[in-house]
Amino acid sequence: MKVQTTPIPGLLIIQPNVYGDSRGYFFEAYNESVYREAGICQKFIQDNVSLSCKNTIRGLHYQLAPFAQAKLVQVLKGRVLDVAVDLRQNSPTYGQHYAVELSDENHYQYFIPRGFAHGFSVLSDEATFHYKCDNPYNKESERGLNFNDPTLNIDWKVPSEKIIMSPKDEVLPGFNEADMNFFFAED
C-alpha cells in the first residue's frame, strides 16, 4: 500500500495494492499491523455503511472530545468527493479543508484523525460509503458545520439547485459559531 500525506497534518490518503485479473480484483482493505506501520494506530471499533443518491451531501459532522472519532473511509460503489475540515485550535491549517475523490475505481481510503469535521458529496448515480470509527456514536456530543459556509469555501462539485441533504444538516452553524474543543498536538 502507498500512503500519501496531504497539506493538512494528519490527513492521509491510502492507496491499497489492488490485484486484478479477468475475474475482477482483490485488495486488503484493512490490516492492523500494516496500518500501524504506516502511523495509523487507532483501534477501530465500529464500521458503518451508507447508501446515497447523486447530489447528496452528508456533513459536515464531528463529535466533541472526548467522544471525537477518527475515521478510515472508502467508497465501495460509486464516486464521492470526500472533505475534511481541520478544527484543531493552534493547528497551522486550522479552518482549512482538504478534499479527495474516492471511488470504486481508485479504491482510495482517506484517514481522518480526531479533530476534523467530515462530509462528502455523491458524484455518481449512487454511492455506497464505508467508514471505520475508533469511538462509538454519542448523540450528546454530535456537532456539525454548515456545508455552505463561505468561510470554508468548499466546492462540493454539485450544482446548488440539485443538492439533496437532511433537514438537520441544512441548519448546522457556520464555522465561527460552531462548538469545538480540539487542540493540535505535534507528533
C-alpha positions as CSV (number, residue, x, y, z in Angstrom):
1,M,0.0,0.0,0.0
2,K,1.1,3.6,-0.6
3,V,0.4,6.3,1.9
4,Q,0.2,9.9,0.7
5,T,0.3,12.9,3.1
6,T,-1.8,15.9,2.4
7,P,-1.2,19.6,3.1
8,I,-3.1,19.2,6.4
9,P,-1.1,17.4,9.1
10,G,-2.7,14.1,10.0
11,L,-4.9,13.6,6.9
12,L,-3.7,10.7,4.8
13,I,-4.7,9.1,1.5
14,I,-4.1,5.4,1.4
15,Q,-3.8,3.6,-2.0
16,P,-4.1,-0.2,-1.4
17,N,-2.3,-2.7,-3.6
18,V,-5.1,-3.9,-5.9
19,Y,-4.6,-7.2,-7.8
20,G,-6.8,-7.6,-10.8
21,D,-7.4,-10.2,-13.4
22,S,-10.2,-11.4,-15.7
23,R,-12.3,-12.4,-12.7
24,G,-12.2,-8.9,-11.1
25,Y,-9.9,-7.6,-8.3
26,F,-8.7,-8.2,-4.8
27,F,-7.2,-5.9,-2.2
28,E,-6.7,-5.9,1.5
29,A,-9.0,-3.2,2.9
30,Y,-7.5,-3.3,6.4
31,N,-4.7,-5.0,8.2
32,E,-4.0,-3.6,11.7
33,S,-0.3,-4.3,11.7
34,V,0.2,-2.8,8.2
35,Y,-1.7,0.4,9.1
36,R,0.1,0.7,12.4
37,E,3.4,0.6,10.5
38,A,2.1,3.5,8.3
39,G,1.4,5.5,11.5
40,I,-2.4,4.8,11.8
41,C,-2.5,3.4,15.3
42,Q,-6.2,3.8,16.1
43,K,-8.2,0.8,17.3
44,F,-11.3,0.8,15.1
45,I,-14.3,-0.4,17.0
46,Q,-17.3,0.3,14.6
47,D,-17.9,0.0,10.9
48,N,-20.7,2.0,9.2
49,V,-22.1,1.8,5.7
50,S,-24.3,4.4,3.9
51,L,-26.0,4.4,0.6
52,S,-26.7,7.8,-1.0
53,C,-28.0,9.0,-4.3
54,K,-26.4,11.5,-6.7
55,N,-26.1,15.1,-5.5
56,T,-26.5,14.1,-1.8
57,I,-24.2,16.0,0.6
58,R,-23.7,14.4,4.0
59,G,-22.0,16.5,6.6
60,L,-20.0,18.2,7.8
61,H,-20.1,16.1,11.0
62,Y,-18.0,15.6,14.1
63,Q,-18.2,14.7,17.8
64,L,-16.7,16.8,20.6
65,A,-13.9,15.4,22.6
66,P,-13.7,13.0,24.5
67,F,-16.1,11.4,22.1
68,A,-14.4,12.5,18.9
69,Q,-13.9,9.9,16.2
70,A,-11.0,9.1,13.9
71,K,-12.3,7.6,10.6
72,L,-10.9,5.5,7.8
73,V,-13.3,5.9,4.9
74,Q,-13.7,4.5,1.4
75,V,-16.2,4.1,-1.3
76,L,-17.4,0.5,-2.1
77,K,-19.5,1.5,-5.1
78,G,-19.7,4.8,-7.0
79,R,-17.8,8.1,-6.6
80,V,-17.8,10.8,-3.9
81,L,-15.9,14.0,-3.1
82,D,-14.8,13.5,0.5
83,V,-14.0,16.5,2.6
84,A,-12.3,17.0,6.0
85,V,-12.1,20.4,7.8
86,D,-9.4,21.0,10.4
87,L,-11.0,22.1,13.7
88,R,-7.8,21.8,15.9
89,Q,-7.0,25.1,17.5
90,N,-3.4,26.1,17.1
91,S,-3.1,23.9,14.0
92,P,-1.2,25.5,11.2
93,T,-4.1,24.6,9.0
94,Y,-7.0,25.4,11.4
95,G,-10.2,26.1,9.4
96,Q,-8.8,24.7,6.2
97,H,-10.2,21.8,4.3
98,Y,-8.9,19.1,2.0
99,A,-11.0,17.2,-0.5
100,V,-10.2,13.9,-2.3
101,E,-12.2,11.9,-4.8
102,L,-12.9,8.4,-3.6
103,S,-14.3,5.8,-5.9
104,D,-14.8,2.1,-6.5
105,E,-12.3,2.6,-9.4
106,N,-9.4,4.2,-7.5
107,H,-10.0,2.2,-4.2
108,Y,-8.5,5.1,-2.2
109,Q,-9.1,5.3,1.5
110,Y,-9.0,8.6,3.5
111,F,-7.8,8.6,7.1
112,I,-9.3,11.5,9.1
113,P,-8.0,11.8,12.6
114,R,-9.9,13.2,15.6
115,G,-10.4,16.9,15.5
116,F,-11.9,17.2,12.0
117,A,-15.3,17.8,10.6
118,H,-16.1,15.3,7.8
119,G,-18.6,15.2,4.9
120,F,-19.0,14.0,1.3
121,S,-20.9,14.7,-1.8
122,V,-22.1,12.0,-4.2
123,L,-20.9,12.4,-7.8
124,S,-22.1,9.2,-9.3
125,D,-25.8,8.0,-9.6
126,E,-25.4,6.4,-6.2
127,A,-22.6,5.6,-3.8
128,T,-22.0,3.0,-1.1
129,F,-19.8,4.5,1.5
130,H,-17.9,2.6,4.2
131,Y,-16.2,4.0,7.3
132,K,-14.4,2.6,10.3
133,C,-14.6,4.6,13.5
134,D,-12.4,4.4,16.6
135,N,-15.1,5.7,19.0
136,P,-18.9,4.9,19.1
137,Y,-21.6,7.4,18.2
138,N,-22.5,9.7,21.0
139,K,-25.6,11.8,20.4
140,E,-24.9,14.4,23.1
141,S,-21.5,15.3,21.6
142,E,-22.7,15.3,18.0
143,R,-22.0,18.6,16.2
144,G,-21.6,19.9,12.6
145,L,-20.7,22.7,10.3
146,N,-22.8,24.3,7.6
147,F,-21.7,22.7,4.3
148,N,-22.1,26.0,2.5
149,D,-20.3,28.3,5.0
150,P,-18.4,31.0,2.9
151,T,-15.6,30.9,5.4
152,L,-14.8,27.3,4.4
153,N,-15.4,28.0,0.6
154,I,-15.9,24.3,-0.2
155,D,-16.7,23.3,-3.8
156,W,-18.8,20.2,-3.4
157,K,-19.0,19.6,-7.2
158,V,-22.8,19.6,-7.0
159,P,-25.0,22.3,-8.6
160,S,-26.6,24.2,-5.8
161,E,-30.1,23.7,-7.2
162,K,-29.7,19.9,-7.2
163,I,-28.3,19.4,-3.6
164,I,-30.0,16.8,-1.5
165,M,-29.4,16.8,2.2
166,S,-31.1,16.1,5.5
167,P,-33.1,18.9,7.2
168,K,-30.7,18.5,10.2
169,D,-27.6,19.3,8.0
170,E,-29.3,22.3,6.4
171,V,-29.4,24.2,9.7
172,L,-25.9,23.5,11.0
173,P,-24.0,26.5,12.3
174,G,-21.2,28.2,10.4
175,F,-17.5,27.7,11.3
176,N,-17.3,30.8,13.5
177,E,-20.4,29.8,15.5
178,A,-19.8,26.1,16.0
179,D,-18.8,24.4,19.2
180,M,-15.2,23.0,19.0
181,N,-12.9,21.6,21.7
182,F,-9.9,20.2,19.7
183,F,-6.3,21.1,20.0
184,F,-3.4,20.4,17.6
185,A,-0.6,18.4,19.0
186,E,2.7,17.8,17.1
187,D,3.6,14.2,16.8
